[in-house]
Amino acid sequence: MIVLLRLSAGLIGWVVAFCLMYGLHGIGCARRWDRVDALGGDLHRTALVATWLVCLLATLLAAVYLSRRRTTLLDRATMATGWTGFVATAVTFVPLLIIPSCL
């Protein structure tokens, strides 16, 4: 069971980030956070970017932790999925920097 958790840890990090961002986006749009000023922008984008950065840090730490051992094929697969989770977290949420939050 631990082997499956290690193998999927990076992608689980991405899934958690996706759920957090999706939920926060819905709450922010429903409560009109995009019309509230905060830190040189609107509260909605600020909250989303802050959450994204925290998720990036968490998945980066997971990827680094999972990359400690590279002796077996399982260790290398674990390292690959850890870095895949980090890259997926980074790439998936880039549009939030470009596209308006709420339409």
PyMOL commands that set and color helices and strands:
alter all, ss='L'
color gray80, all
select helices_A, chain A and resi 2-30+33-35+43-66+73-92+94-97
alter helices_A, ss='H'
color red, helices_A
select strands_A, chain A and resi 37-38+41-42
alter strands_A, ss='S'
color yellow, strands_A
deselect
rebuild
show_as cartoon
